[in-house]
């Protein structure tokens, strides 16, 4: 997926004058306008590189942190089949994190730098994973709503302007589509089960609906990065556009389950040909972004402990690689 013969960003000669910088910038913008992929060894503005590192690393963090709320239910899944499917899904999420960290590394940042930024709070991850999974129906709601929202966000990224990121998203999107179906199948079983099971499914929908809408980020007029990311074609659609599509697709799915979306303002607008929906609690959103979610400290603690406890594995792997692939010195 990615070339192994990459220059580090710091090794690239910097333009020596404003005229040269302007010429390179013009050529870069022309390639963006022509929908060409920008590759790791291509010249790119420093701001473009920083934006990609921020977005891709946060995406990678979200994948690995997202394993935690589901891993919490591995030993309590109601059947062997459910356990096997959930385990496969968690393994997929770990693979997604690997693809994305690898894509970010092509921009000249190391895995260790990204992980440190996560552990120290300098880099964020999706706010949705700072909410707890209280019962088995929550695993269904995560698959249906959270992975459904992820697909809405990620499908356009298959056409993002940075080649390694776009190629990583092809496989990620295919696997996320199975995760969404897995979650919806759980919700279907619960909704068609006993009255108690249907009540659990409705309760999960009530708790996960609004955090799922928050996954798309702040409104377009309050998103500091959207305009520039759209111009560089890192993003192809705005937060509000994708959020609206998610609502339009998900409401009929809830109706098919005979479950009620917890929004008294929700209604079909025949003039817009979209659903109108209520106001998101943006105070809650920003507090969760700042690390004040119900289980935010627990999530970071789990990731930090896993990194520290796994140090011996990384050291052993590095020693093995050094022994079997010694670096040849150039005379």
N, C-alpha and C positions, 0 to 999 in steps of 0.2 A: 504493500500500500504506500509506503514511504521509502524514499531513497536513503541509503545509508551513507552516501557520499555528500554530506552537507557541510557547507561552510558555517562556522559560528557567526552570528550576526556581528559580533565585535571584530571579527577578522576581515569584514568587508571594508574596502577603502571608502572613506566618507567623501562626498563631493567637496571639492576644494573651493568653489566659489558659488555665488548666488546664481550666475548664469547657468552653470552646470546643474545645479539643484533644480532650477526652473525647467530645464530641458528634460531631466529625468522625471520630474513630477508630471509634466505634460504627457510624456510617453506612458506613464503609469495610468493616468486618468483616461487616456485613449483606450488602453487595454480594458479597463473597467467598463467603459462605455460600450465596448465591442463584446462584452460578456466573455472575455477570455479569463481563464484561471490564472491567478498569480501563484507562482511556485516558490519553494523555499529559497532558491538561489537567485531569484529575481530581485531587482532593486524595489524597495517599497518605502513609503514615508514612515518615519519613526512612529508617528501617531497611529498609523494603520497597524503596525506591528504590535504596539501596546494595547490597542483595542482588541485585537485578535487574542492576545495572551490573556487579557482579562476575561473575555467571553468564553474561550475554549477551556481555560482552567476552571472557571466557575461551573461550566457544564460538566467537566470531568469530576469535580468535587461532588456535584449533585448526584452523579451516578453511584459513586462509592458510598456516600452518606445514605443514599436511598436504599442501600442493602439492609440498613439497620432496622427500620420498622418492620420489614418483612421477615428478617432473620429471627426476630423476636417470637415469631409464630411457627417456626420450623418444627419444634418438638411438640407443638400442640395442634397441628393440622388434624382435621377430623378423620382422615383416612390415609392409607399409604399412597394412593394415587395423588391426593392433594399435596402430600408432602413431597413427592417426587417432582410434581409440576412446579411447586414453589421453589424447590431447590434449584431446578433448572433455570428458573427465572432469575434468581439471585446470582447465579453464575453468569448469566447473560449481562447483568448490570455491572458486574466486576469487569467483564470483557469490554463493555462500553467505556468504562473509565480508562482502561488500558489504551484503547484506540485514541481517545481524546487527549490523554497525557502525551502520547506519542506524537500526535499532531501538533500540540503546543510546543513540544521540544524542538520541532523543526524551525521554530522562530527564535531559537537561541536561549531559551530558558531551561533550566534543569528540572527534573522531577522533584528533587529535594527542595528546590526553591519554591515550587508550587505547593508542596505539602506543608512546608513551614508557614507559608502565607495563610493556608487554611487553618492550621493549628493555632496561629497567633491572632486570627480574626481579621487579618488584612485582606483576605479573599473570602468571598461569600459563596453560598450554595443556595439552591432553591428553598424558599421559605416553607414549602409544603412539608419538608421532612422534619420540621420542628414541632410537629403535632404527633401525639401518641396513637398507637393502634390498640384500641381497648378491647376489641373482640374479633372473632374470625371474619365477620362481615366487613370489617375494615380492610381486610386483605382484598376482598372483592371490590370495594370502593376505590382502593388505590389503583388496582388494575384498570378498572373501568374509567374512572375520572382522572386520576393523576397521569397514568400512562396515555390516556386519551388526549389530555391536554399537551403532554409531551410530544405526541405525534403531530398535533397541530403546529407546534413550534418548530419541530425538526424537519418535517417534509420540505419546507422552503429552503432549509439549510443545505439540501442536496445540490442546490444551485448557488450556494454562497460563493463569493469571489475567490476565496483562498482554497486552492486545490486539495491539499491534504485534509482539511476540515470537511469539504464537500464529499470526498471519497469515503471518509469515515462514516458519514451520516447515511450512506446507502445501506450498509448492513445494519446499523443501529435502528433505522426506521423499519426495516423488515422484521427485526426481532421485537421491537416495541409493539408492532401490530398484533403479534401473538400474545403479548402481555395484556393488551387491552381486551382481547377476546377472552383470555383466561379470567380476568376480573369480571367481565360482564357475565360469563357463564356461572361464576360463583354467586353473583347477585341474582341471577335468574333462578338458581336452585333455592336460594334463601327466600326469594319473593314468592315462590310457588310451594314452599314448604309449610311448616306448621305456622299458626298465627304468631307464635313467639319468634320464629325465624324471620318471618316477614317484618315484624316489628324491629328486629335487629338490623335488617337491611335498610329500613326507613331511617332508623337512628343514625346509621353510618352515612347515609346520603345527607342527612341534616347537618352532620358535623364536617363533612369533607367538601360540600358543594362550594362554599364561599372561599375556603383556602385554595381550591382548584382554580377558581377564577382569578385569584391573586397571583397564581403561577405565571401569568402572562406579563407581569410587571406593572409599573405605574401607567397611568393614562398617558396618551401621546403628548399632551401639552405639559406633562410633568416628568417626562423621561429625558434626561440630559444627553443620552447617547444615541437615541433613535435616529435623529435627523442625519447625523454624520454616518452612522452605520448603513442607513438606507442609501446615502449618496455613494458610498464605497461598495454597495451591494453585498455587504456582509450580511445584512438583513434584507429580506425581500418584501416583507410585509410588516406593518406596524403592530404594536401591542394590542391596540383596540380592535383592529381588523381581525386578528387571529382569535381574540377573546369572543368577538361576536360570532365567528364561525363555530367555535366550540359550543356556545350556547345553542345555536340553531341546530346543530347535529345531535346534541345530547338530550335536549328536551323530549324529542320523540322516542328516544331510547328509554327514558324514564317512564314515559307513558306506556310503552310496551311491557314494562315490568310492573305496571300498576303501582308505581311509586310516585310520590309528589315532591317536586322541586321545592325547597324551603324558601320561596320568594313570593310574597304576596303581590309584588309589582309585575311579576312575569306575565306577559300576554303577547299574542301575535299581533304585529303591526302590519296590516295589509298594504298600507301605503309604502312602507319601507321594504316590505317582504322580508322582515327579520323579526326576531323576538325582542321586545323591550324587556329590560330586567332592572332590578333594583340597584341601589348604590352600594358599592363595596365599602366595607369598613377600612378606610385607608389608614386610620390611626393604628389599628391592629396590624395591618400590613407592614408599616414602617417600624413598629416596635419589634416585630418578628425578624425583619431584615437586620435590625441592630443586635440580634442575638437574645431577644427576650421571649422567644417562643416557649411553650409549655415544657418541651424537653430539649431545648437548645444546648444547655450545658452538658446534658447527658450524651448528646450526639457527638460533640467535640471531644468529650472525655473518652468515649469509646474509640474514636478514630485515633486520638493521640496514644492511647494505650496499645492499640493494635500496631501502630507504627513502631513504638518503642519495643514491644515484645517480639516484633518480627525482625529486629535489627540483625540477629544472628543469621537469619535466612538470607538476607541481602548480602551480608558479609561472606557467607559460604558460597553463594552464587557468583559473587565477584571473584573470589579466589579460584573457583572452578574455571570460570571464563579466562582468567589470567593464565592459568596453567595450560589450558588446551588451545588458547588463541593468543600466544605471546605477541606483543607488539614488536615488529621488526625495526631495528634502528637503521636509519639511513646514514651511510658512511659519508 
